[in-house]
Amino acid sequence: MRLHEYQAKQVFSDAGIPTPASELAGTVDEAVAAAEEIGYPVAIKAQVHVGGRGKAGGIELVDDKAEAEEAADDILGMDLKGYTVDRVLVEEAVDFENELYVGVTMDRGEGKPVAMVSTRGGVNIEEVAEEDPDAIAREHIDPAFGMHPYQARKAVYDAGVDREIAGDVASVLTTLYQLWDDRDGADAEINPLMVTSDDDVIAADAVFNVDEDAMFRQPELQEMEEEGEFAESELERKADEYGFDYVRLSGNVGIIGNGAGLVMTTLDLVDYYGGEPANFLDVGGGAKADRIANALDMVFSDENVDSVVFNIFGGITRGDEVAKGINQALEQFDEIPKPVVVRLAGTNATEGMEILNEDLVTVEETLESAVQRAVDYAEEVEA
């Protein structure tokens, strides 16, 4: 479960982490009233579950009423990477001199939680980790004992945080870990943690994701999940309706497979061959024709998708049923909206390959060749 920014900030603020003054608004008039009450300048921020909102036009800094009206009108109702913006957070603008990053997640390789601090805040932390991994200080935590104060201080000092604010940053990190632990967190991040000219630290953004399997222990967060349903994307609604395990990603190669491991392998291969996955979609075992058709409907509905790759290994799922579903879905179109590449293996795969209408799809014998072809198709669209 993912909290919206305004919800995560509420949780952080209640725990003692400093956050800017803010109000949630659902109309232009509400946004302007909130801005007038908080005082200019303010930031108007789309409340949707996507990263890169600023680059996509979902965050605007305004200095007066006229600008607030224009920004709120532009953002409310906009389509932001497949999400319709129904609410904005109107927030006090922070006059900052530096931006930091602090976060807590599970390091599955080590089998322990890890606390992270970096002076490279305000940018995509995944890019920092790839380009300059030493820019992120990491401290692994024994969950039986929790985060010791010296560990928080060590992470902060190892990151090179200025001594004047080191104690406050360590305090924020300690609180963030405690929240992560107490609230069954999956990921908790503040990016950026802004540093003002008065050496105050303020959480200018907030990410808090919770383990779905632990929600029965978190009734308050369950209420927030229900409250946040207004911003659920059309794709997520379809996934719920169809009963799919689905995660939307930022790329343009749509992926459909049966079994989480097979789908993850396909994602990795798309990345290996230079493409970017658009989604994780697992149709599950024993998928019949109508379920396959629904999966295609979902992926075709994602405007970011430029090509689709099917990776089906038949066990319970039969290749001939998959082939019927693909034909059934594609025959509904006068023109196929995205090129589709299919790889079938396992139960009744040969029969399935014979059934597939090759006027509608590209058939490949191996997973590697199927992924390469789908990546090539996507690149041709982008060119």
Disulfide bonds with the S-S distance in Angstrom:
none
